[in-house]
Amino acid sequence: MTDRTALAPLISLSGVHLSLGRDAGRVHILKGVDLGISAGRTVGIIGPSGSGKSTLLMVMAGLERADKGSVTVGGAELTGMSEDALARFRGRSIGIVFQSFHLIPNMTALENVAVPLELAGVPGAFEAAREELAAVGLADRTDHYPAQMSGGEQQRVAIARALVTKPPVLLADEPTGNLDETTGAQIVELMFSATRERGMTLVMVTHDAALARRCDETIRVRSGRIEEMEAAPASAPALGEA
């Protein structure tokens, strides 16, 4: 008999609606979104500014709560969780990379990466953080503060922090948006390589249609709805290839 749980999407959204703002300024952002993402896939989310793509990613992370519908990640229903339960779930199951890095300025690279493990009470946090920084090419920058690092180095620290808990899901919101083209390309290769080697699921919001096409699937969002879902053609370059 087929195991139905094995066939279930790792990330599933059903009938998700979300509005932001208050009273007359309230805006309906997501409008009945249905979406399923399988484990181990790389997914690019594209669409015009204001289409709701970043909000969609934040709903997957539990950083925004749906007004209606269900959001399930790894079999866990996020919609009914308390804030504390959501924080614990993110800490072990979801890594998040933002456009603006969001590093803690008065902490070194090593301390920034160790933070998620320390909050979770995991022993050996600094040893694990040091290993992750080495994995992203920053073994010699562990004692540097964010202000002492380039944008590309700061984003590498952010990626190391997202990966240090070994989550099954990595969510990235315009991870190359604040970087020059060459540095951005290096960051993309790093993320693709890390997710492939670790068997993770990557969901990435991007304005770059060419970058999105390198993913296994592309989701086009317009006016708060999924307009199109497209699998990569067989001739598309493999992850890590130019």
HUMOTA-V296423 format. One record per residue. N is the residue number from 1. OMEGA is omega as a letter, one per 20 degrees, with the letter a starting at -180 (NA if undefined). Layout:
N_OMEGA + N_OMEGA
This chain:
1_a + 2_r + 3_a + 4_a + 5_r + 6_a + 7_a + 8_r + 9_r + 10_r + 11_a + 12_r + 13_a + 14_r + 15_a + 16_r + 17_r + 18_r + 19_r + 20_a + 21_a + 22_r + 23_a + 24_a + 25_a + 26_a + 27_r + 28_a + 29_r + 30_a + 31_r + 32_a + 33_r + 34_a + 35_r + 36_r + 37_a + 38_r + 39_r + 40_a + 41_r + 42_a + 43_r + 44_r + 45_a + 46_r + 47_a + 48_r + 49_a + 50_a + 51_r + 52_a + 53_r + 54_r + 55_r + 56_r + 57_r + 58_r + 59_r + 60_a + 61_a + 62_r + 63_r + 64_a + 65_r + 66_r + 67_a + 68_r + 69_a + 70_r + 71_a + 72_r + 73_a + 74_r + 75_r + 76_r + 77_a + 78_a + 79_a + 80_a + 81_r + 82_r + 83_r + 84_r + 85_r + 86_r + 87_r + 88_a + 89_r + 90_a + 91_a + 92_a + 93_a + 94_r + 95_a + 96_r + 97_a + 98_r + 99_a + 100_r + 101_a + 102_r + 103_r + 104_a + 105_a + 106_r + 107_r + 108_r + 109_a + 110_a + 111_r + 112_a + 113_a + 114_a + 115_a + 116_a + 117_r + 118_r + 119_a + 120_r + 121_a + 122_r + 123_r + 124_a + 125_a + 126_r + 127_r + 128_r + 129_r + 130_r + 131_a + 132_r + 133_r + 134_a + 135_r + 136_r + 137_a + 138_a + 139_a + 140_a + 141_a + 142_a + 143_r + 144_r + 145_a + 146_a + 147_a + 148_a + 149_r + 150_r + 151_r + 152_r + 153_r + 154_r + 155_r + 156_r + 157_r + 158_r + 159_r + 160_r + 161_r + 162_a + 163_a + 164_r + 165_a + 166_a + 167_r + 168_a + 169_r + 170_r + 171_a + 172_a + 173_a + 174_a + 175_r + 176_a + 177_a + 178_a + 179_r + 180_a + 181_a + 182_r + 183_r + 184_r + 185_r + 186_r + 187_r + 188_r + 189_r + 190_a + 191_r + 192_a + 193_a + 194_a + 195_r + 196_a + 197_a + 198_a + 199_a + 200_r + 201_a + 202_r + 203_a + 204_r + 205_a + 206_r + 207_a + 208_a + 209_r + 210_r + 211_r + 212_a + 213_r + 214_r + 215_r + 216_a + 217_r + 218_r + 219_r + 220_a + 221_r + 222_r + 223_r + 224_a + 225_r + 226_a + 227_a + 228_r + 229_a + 230_r + 231_r + 232_r + 233_a + 234_a + 235_a + 236_a + 237_r + 238_r + 239_r + 240_r + 241_r + 242_NA
